Amino acid sequence: MTLVAQLDRRRKEAVDGLLLLNKPAGITSNRALQIVKRLLNAKKAGHTGSLDPAATGMLPLCFGEATKVCAYLLNADKTYRVTARLGVATDTGDADGQETATAEIPGMSAEDWNDILQGFVGESMQVPPMYSALKKDGKRLYELARKGETVDREARPIRVDEIRLLEYAGSRLVFRVSCSKGTYVRTLVEDIAARAGTVAHTAHLHRESVGDFRSADMLDLAAMEALAKEGPAALRACLLAPDVALQGLPPLSLDAGDGARFCGGQAVAVAADGTTGLARVYDAGQRFLGVGELAGNGRLAPRRVFQTGTKNPVKI
């Protein structure tokens, strides 16, 4: 009996926390999630920031109470290492698609390419690709694209914080890009090529970071499977506490009474010096309670209450 088959026979357990998977190429994000969910023997799981099947890199997997942070991770900035093949366009914008056009590659230096890349830094509008999970009249765009249909898509605002040229040789262009949520790198590659007077597609995409998560904390599937063979506790020891995903929010501590009221869904008064917005909330013993929203009058209203009992994490 295989390891996966053995794990499927077990009774599922409550598991809280996050794992940062270095997703391999060739599987969907959901398939990767289901594999790790079985390895952990977890009842509840979700992922955030899907990667295309051909893409690799950081995929935050959330289990139990940590699934409540998924919505916050969707808004996180991301960094990718991108390898583009110049001179060839595909219908999907990546190496899995069918060739649709070819063009000569202009004789440009690395400095010329870097100048073009820097022109994409900042805020702009981007038209999503047809091969995407966005919906039009209730249909996924990729479903329409597979039928040979093309529909109008509204341009959406994106932000590129940094692009760094890493390599240029022949038809190979490699760069690192840090960008906002909703940025389609495949489309960015096509737009970069168009500005240079040619065509291109994304030959390889590797996500290096999501929000404040570190690439050093990623595990690949082989490592997770090896740990799971030692027993559930070995892999669970690698779990990150849910509030690791929320390090961009300021922390607030409540006394026992206010902490109980907060967890019961009641707003409490805090000394916030006019600060507004979301905050991480802890009790006096630094047990993570949830996410609250501060109003200008010093009222802290609960937005997400967590029941993990974890303290402010040391791993980040």
N, C-alpha and C positions, 0 to 999 in steps of 0.2 A: 504494500500500500504506500502510495506516495505521501510526502510530507503534507501537501495541500489537502489530500483526501483525509488524512488523519486529523488535521485541524478542523475540517468541515464537520466532523462528527462530535466535536466538543460543544458543550453548552456555552453560549456567548456570555461575556462578562462586561461589567462597566469599566471602561478604560478612559481616563481623561488625560489629554495632553496632545502635543504636536510632534510630528516627525518631519524632517526635511529630506525628502527623497530626491536623489540624483536620478531623475527619470531616464531610462534608456530609450533609444530610438526604437520605433516599430510597434509601440503599444499606445493606446489612448490613455489619457490621464485617469479616466474612470476605471479602466482595467487595472492600472497600477494601484489605485486606491483599494480595489477589492482584494488584490493579492496581499497587500500589507494589512488590511483589516483582518484577513484570516490568520495571518502570522501572529497578530496581537490577540486574536480571539475576542475582538471588540464588538460590542453591540451596535454602536452608532459611529458613523464616520462620514467625513466630507472632505473635499479638497477645494482649493481656491486658486484662481489664476491658471486655467487650463493651458496646457501646452499641446501643440499639434502632435500627432503621432510620430512624425519624423524628427521633431525637436527633442533636445535633451536638456537636462539641468534641473534647477531647483523647482520642486513642486511641493508646497506646504500641504501636509496631510493632517487633518484635524479629527480628533476622536473624543467622543463623549461631550463633556461640557465645553471642550475647546472648539467644537463646531460653532459655538456662538461668536467666535472671533472672525469667522469666514467673511462676513460682510465688511469688516474693517480692513481685512487683507486685500479685498478686491480693489480698494482705493490706493493701495501701496504702489510706490514707484518701483521700477524694475530695471535691471541691467542685463544686457545680452552681449555675447560675443557672436558676431555675425560673419559668416563666410558667404560672399556673393560670387556667382559665376557670371562674368560679363559676356555680352554678345549673344546670349540665348535667353529667350523669354518662354515661360510655360503658362498653361492655363490656370494652374493653381498658385503660381508665384513661388513654388518650391521645387525640389528635385523629384517629387513624386508625380508631378504633372506631365502633360504632353506638351512637346515643343510647339509653340505657336508662331514664333518669329525669330529671326537672327539678324544681327547687324554688326557692322565693323566696330571694333574697339578703337576709340581715338588714341592717338599717340600722345599720352599724357604722362607727366611725371608724378611721383608720389606727392609732391608738393601741390600739384594741380588738383589731384584727387582730394587732398586734405582741405583745400580751399572750398571745393564743392561741398564736402561733408559739413564744414563749419557753417555753410549757408542754411543748414537745416536746424541749427540750434535756436531754440526759442519756441514761441507758440505759433501754431499754424492750424490749418484745416486739412483734414485727410479724408478721402473717400474710402470707405471700407471695401475690401475685396469681395467678389462674388463668392469665393470659396471661404466662407466664414459662417459662424453659428448664429449670426444676427437674423432676425425674422422680418419678413415682408408679407403682410396680410396673412399672418399665422404660419407661414412656411419658412423653414430655414433657408438662408441664401444658398448654402452648398447643395441643398436638395434641388433647387431650381437650376443651379449651375450644371449639375450632373445631367440634367435634361436638355442642356444646351441653351437655356434661357438666360437672358441678361436683363436686369431691371435697374431702374434708377435708384441710387443710394445717396442719401444726404451726407454731405461732408460733416465731419465731427471734429471738435477742437482737440488737439493733442499738444503735448509739450515735450520737447527734447532738451534735456539739461546739459548733456555733454556727448560729443562724438569724438572718438580718438582713433585715428588710422593706425592699424597694427602691421599691415602687410599689403603690398601691391606687387604682383608679378604676373605678367601676361593677362589671362582672363580671370585671375583670382584677386579678389579684393576682400580684405579682412579688417573689420573695425569693431570697436566696443561702443555701445550706445546705452545711455541712461535716459529713461523716458517715463512719461506718465502712463497711468492705466489707459487702456483702450487704444494704445498705439499698435498698429499692425506693422511689424517689421518687414514682412514680405512686401507690403505696399511701399514702405520707406525705401527699400532696396530698388524697387522699380522706379520710384521718383528720383532717386539719386542718379540712376543710370540715364533716365530721360534728360536730366539737366546736363549730363555729359555728352548727350547726343548718341546714346546707344540704348540697348535693352539689357536686362539681367534678371536673374532669379536667385532666390536664397538657396544655396547649396547645403548649408548647415546652420542651425540655430541652437545656441546653448545659452540657457538662462543662468546667470551667475548669482543673482541676488533678487530678493523680494523684500522691499521695505528694509528693516534693520537686521534681518536674518543674515548670518554669515555663511559663506560657502563652505567654510571649514566644518560646519556642523551637519553637512549633508552626508547621507549614507546611501550607497547603491543597493539594489535589490539583493545582490549576492551576499552582501554583509548582513542585511536584515534576515535573510533566510538562515545564514550560519548562526546568528544569535538565537533565532527562534528554535533551532534544533536543541539548544541548551535548556530551553524552557521559556515560557512567557515572560518570566521576571527579567531575563537577560535583555530582551529587546525593550521591555517597558522601562528599563533603567535609562534608556536613551531618550525617553520622552521629555520634551520641553514643556514647562508650565504654560498654561494658556496666556498669561499676561506677558510672556516674552514677545508675543505678537503685537503688543500694545505699547511698546517702549517709547513711541513718539508722543504719547499722551502724558501730561503731568500727573504725578502721584498725589493722592490725598489720603490722610489717615483719619479715622473716626473712632470715637470712644465706644465703649460697649453698647450704651443705650442707643446712640445714633446709628451704630452699625446694624443693630437689630431692626431698627425702623427702616433703614435703607434696604435691607434684605427683604423686608416685608412690603416693599413697594411704596414707601412713604418718602417724600422729600424732607431733607434735613437742612439746617442752617450751618454754614461753615464760614471760617474767616478766609476769604479768597481774594481780598484786595481788589475787587472789581473784575477779576478774571472771569472770562466766559468760555464756554465750549466744553468738550468732552474731557474726562479725567479718569485715571485708574484709581480705584477706591480700595483701601485696605483697612483692617481693624487695627487696634493698638498693638497687636502682636504680629503685624505685617502679614496677616492672612488675607489673600486676595478675595474681595467681595464682588467686584463687578465694575461696570462702566457707568459713570454718572455724568450728567450734563449740568454745568454751572450756569446760573443766570447772574445777571449783573447785580442783583440784590443779595447775593450770597447764598441763594437756595440751591441745593444739590439734589437733582431729581434722578432716580435710578433709571437707566436705559437698558442695561443687561445685568442681571444678577447671576453670579456663578456659585455653584455648590461643590467646588472641588476641595476646599479646605487647604489649598496650597499656599505657601508663603511666598513672599517676593523672591523670584528665582535667582539662582546664582549663575546659571548657565545662559549665556547670550553672546 
